Every structure is written in C-alpha cells, then in structure tokens.
Amino acid sequence: MKRILLAFVAVAFSIQTSHAQDGVITGSEIGADIAFSASTNGGNFGLGLKYGFNFGEYIILGPSVRYEYLWWKNFVGPSEIVSGNRHVYGGGVFAHARFFNALFVGAEFEMLRSPYNQNGFLSLEKTWAPTLFLGGGFSMEFNELVRINAGIMYDVINPMNSPFRSSYSIQKQDPVTGAPAGYLPIIYRIAFFFPLS
C-alpha cells in the first residue's frame, strides 16, 4: 500500500508541475487544521498551521508548524506514568496538488517532539518523531474566500514514538489467524486555507 500511495502522489505531482506556469509563484495562502480525539483513557487536541505558496492554480507548497496537547489516564504498561499530559510541537513542509476544484493529493512531512520513547512507551524524556503523511481527498474553494480540504492520510514512516499513534482507529488483522494485529497508520484531516494574495 505504501508503494501504491507513493507512486500515485509522484505521478500526480509530475502531471501538475508541468502546468505550474514554469515555477512562477502566483499567490499565497495560510492554512489550519484541527485535530481532536477523546476516550475514557485520554485524548488529544491539536492545531497545525501551514503557509503555502501557489505555483499556478494546481500546486501549493510551503512550511508548516504543529502543536498537540495529549492527555491520558488509567494507563497500563511498563511506564509508571499512570495519568498525565504532554505538549507536542514541531514543524515541517507540505505539498498539495489540487484537481478540478474537487480533489487533492498531498504529502506532509513533520518532525515532532514526542513524549513517547523509541519503543512506543510514555517517557519523561522527549524524542523526535518523523512523520510523512501521504493521501488525498475532497478539496473545494468557496467564493475565493476559503478552501476546505478533507482527506485521509497514511503515515509511510509510522515510527513507534509517533504522537499520532493514539489517534489511529482502523484495526488490521493477522492474515492467518484473523486476530487483531495493531492499527493502520491512518488519520483523517480537515484543513481550511485562506488566500492572502
């Protein structure tokens, strides 16, 4: 699945780059996405900000920053941290290609300061977690005032210390026994983009 997503994004960007008016920046946008999940054992709230340069009418790319607040309780595991909260922050870059004012495909890379160690357990020491989400979905502009992107993103790196792991909800199964075998590194993301020029 990772190879299919990578190939799809590569083809989409190569097609759209040829229409990007020879690399001329035609405008800029600021974007924001909000994340929220909660359960009896904890949850998260997050905000991601993006500043994008438009290359023609199809491509937008630029830097991003992210802040996430995580909380948990009734934690069971090798950690002595039974309940608490942590702040996650970091930044990266993103690139989206938009099609027919209806669809988008994108790549979003971020390095995040994570409260999990390299084995995926809560830790007092923070580590850096690389994430590379590839995906796509719905994209629509409304009266040249706001664009809404709503999509599904797959983390092709999926490190054990990723702060997004607690947000994964699609369970995978062992092909032989049919027993649960973890979760797919998939998140749902809604972003709002506002043109600046």
PEMO-V100704 format. One line per field, one symbol per residue. psi: psi as a letter, one per 40 degrees, with the letter a starting at -180 (. if undefined). A space follows every 50 residues. Layout:
psi=???
//
This chain:
psi=dddddddddddddddddeefffehheaiihihihihiiaeeaaihihhhi hihhhaedhhiaiiiihhhiiiifhhaeiegdiaiihhiaiaiihihhhf fdiiiihhhihhhieiaeeeiiidhiihhhighiaaahhhihffdihhhh ihhhhedfideheedeehehhiihdddeihfaiighihhhihhhhd.
//
